[in-house]
Amino acid sequence: MEIERKFLVSKENLPADLNSYPHHRLEQGYLSTAPVVRIRKEDDNYYLTYKSKGLMTREEYNLPLTKESYEHMRPKADGILISKTRYLIPEKDGLTIELDVFDTPYEGLYLAEVEFSSEEQALSYNPPVWFGEDVTNSGKYHNSHLSQGNL
């Protein structure tokens, strides 16, 4: 089960020392957006992911792929392949902020996600001052939606 909240972040409010945090290069494509079936390359690791419907709370299953399987499915992805850098920033209460800095065609889009162990924890979360608008309840900022060129 994935329970997360998602926030827009403006370029002016990004942490100044961003490159000091651990980060990963991600590329992902969508074989289906309803239901969501995604392939992802994370550095040198590859995954096939299924996500159920939902906004803040969704079922999510990740299966490992080989590089060859990923490359076989990559041309079959619908829409835009999304590439981004994900920074892992420590947050209070043992949480982690996953800050996504998108590449073209979404260059200039910055999304912060925080995952929680319960809906109660998610709903009581008080985000840091550098976070912008809470877009948790907007499917517009799901990567599956962005892959269709809809922003």
C-alpha positions as CSV (number, residue, x, y, z in Angstrom):
1,M,0.0,0.0,0.0
2,E,1.3,3.4,-0.9
3,I,0.2,6.4,1.2
4,E,1.7,9.6,0.1
5,R,1.2,13.3,-0.1
6,K,2.4,15.4,-3.0
7,F,3.4,19.1,-3.2
8,L,4.5,21.5,-5.8
9,V,7.8,23.3,-5.1
10,S,8.9,26.5,-6.8
11,K,12.4,26.8,-8.1
12,E,13.1,29.7,-5.7
13,N,12.3,27.5,-2.7
14,L,14.5,24.5,-3.6
15,P,17.1,23.6,-1.0
16,A,20.3,25.4,-1.9
17,D,22.5,22.3,-1.3
18,L,20.4,19.9,-3.4
19,N,23.3,17.9,-4.8
20,S,24.5,17.1,-1.3
21,Y,21.6,14.7,-0.8
22,P,21.5,11.2,-2.2
23,H,19.7,11.0,-5.5
24,H,18.7,8.7,-8.3
25,R,18.2,9.1,-12.1
26,L,14.8,7.8,-13.1
27,E,13.3,7.1,-16.5
28,Q,9.8,5.7,-16.7
29,G,7.2,4.9,-19.2
30,Y,3.6,3.7,-19.0
31,L,2.3,0.6,-20.7
32,S,-1.2,1.5,-19.4
33,T,-2.6,4.4,-17.5
34,A,-5.9,2.6,-16.5
35,P,-4.8,0.6,-14.6
36,V,-1.4,2.1,-14.2
37,V,1.3,-0.3,-15.4
38,R,4.7,1.4,-15.4
39,I,8.3,0.4,-16.3
40,R,11.1,2.2,-14.6
41,K,14.8,2.5,-14.8
42,E,16.3,3.7,-11.5
43,D,20.0,4.1,-12.0
44,D,21.0,0.6,-12.9
45,N,17.8,-1.1,-11.5
46,Y,14.7,-1.9,-13.5
47,Y,11.1,-2.4,-12.3
48,L,7.6,-3.2,-13.5
49,T,5.0,-1.5,-11.3
50,Y,1.2,-1.8,-11.0
51,K,-0.7,0.9,-9.2
52,S,-4.4,0.9,-8.4
53,K,-6.8,3.8,-8.7
54,G,-6.6,6.4,-5.9
55,L,-5.0,9.7,-5.0
56,M,-3.4,9.7,-1.5
57,T,-3.7,5.9,-0.9
58,R,-3.2,3.3,-3.6
59,E,-2.1,-0.3,-3.9
60,E,1.4,-0.6,-5.5
61,Y,3.3,-3.7,-6.6
62,N,6.9,-3.6,-7.8
63,L,8.5,-6.5,-9.7
64,P,12.2,-6.5,-10.7
65,L,13.0,-6.5,-14.4
66,T,16.2,-7.3,-16.3
67,K,17.8,-4.5,-18.4
68,E,16.8,-6.5,-21.5
69,S,13.2,-6.8,-20.4
70,Y,13.0,-3.1,-19.7
71,E,14.6,-2.2,-23.1
72,H,12.2,-4.6,-24.8
73,M,9.1,-2.9,-23.2
74,R,10.5,0.7,-23.4
75,P,9.3,1.3,-27.1
76,K,5.9,0.0,-26.2
77,A,5.3,2.7,-23.6
78,D,2.4,5.1,-24.5
79,G,3.1,8.8,-24.6
80,I,6.1,10.5,-23.1
81,L,9.0,8.8,-21.4
82,I,9.5,10.7,-18.2
83,S,13.0,11.4,-16.9
84,K,13.9,13.1,-13.7
85,T,16.3,13.2,-10.8
86,R,14.9,12.2,-7.4
87,Y,16.6,13.7,-4.4
88,L,16.1,11.9,-1.0
89,I,15.9,14.6,1.7
90,P,15.6,13.6,5.4
91,E,12.4,14.9,7.1
92,K,11.2,15.0,10.7
93,D,9.8,11.9,12.4
94,G,12.0,9.6,10.3
95,L,10.2,10.5,7.1
96,T,11.9,11.2,3.7
97,I,11.1,13.8,1.2
98,E,11.4,12.6,-2.4
99,L,12.0,15.7,-4.5
100,D,11.6,15.1,-8.2
101,V,13.3,17.5,-10.6
102,F,11.9,16.8,-14.0
103,D,13.7,17.0,-17.4
104,T,12.3,18.1,-20.7
105,P,9.4,18.4,-21.5
106,Y,8.6,19.1,-17.9
107,E,11.7,21.0,-17.1
108,G,10.8,23.5,-14.3
109,L,8.4,21.1,-12.6
110,Y,9.4,20.2,-9.0
111,L,7.3,17.8,-7.0
112,A,7.9,16.7,-3.4
113,E,6.4,13.5,-2.2
114,V,6.3,12.1,1.3
115,E,5.3,8.5,2.0
116,F,3.6,7.6,5.3
117,S,2.8,4.4,7.2
118,S,-0.9,5.3,7.8
119,E,-3.6,7.7,6.5
120,E,-3.7,9.3,9.9
121,Q,0.0,10.1,9.8
122,A,-0.4,11.5,6.3
123,L,-3.4,13.7,7.2
124,S,-1.7,15.1,10.3
125,Y,1.6,15.9,8.4
126,N,2.7,19.5,8.6
127,P,4.9,20.2,5.5
128,P,8.0,22.3,5.6
129,V,7.7,26.0,4.7
130,W,9.5,25.5,1.4
131,F,6.7,23.3,0.1
132,G,4.1,24.9,-2.2
133,E,0.6,23.9,-3.1
134,D,-0.6,20.5,-1.8
135,V,-1.6,18.6,-5.0
136,T,-2.2,15.2,-3.4
137,N,-5.8,15.2,-4.4
138,S,-5.1,16.2,-8.0
139,G,-4.5,13.3,-10.4
140,K,-3.1,16.0,-12.7
141,Y,0.4,15.6,-11.1
142,H,0.5,11.8,-11.3
143,N,3.3,10.7,-13.5
144,S,0.9,8.5,-15.5
145,H,-1.0,11.6,-16.3
146,L,2.1,13.6,-17.2
147,S,3.2,10.8,-19.6
148,Q,0.2,11.7,-21.7
149,G,1.4,15.3,-22.2
150,N,-1.3,16.6,-20.0
151,L,-0.1,19.5,-17.8
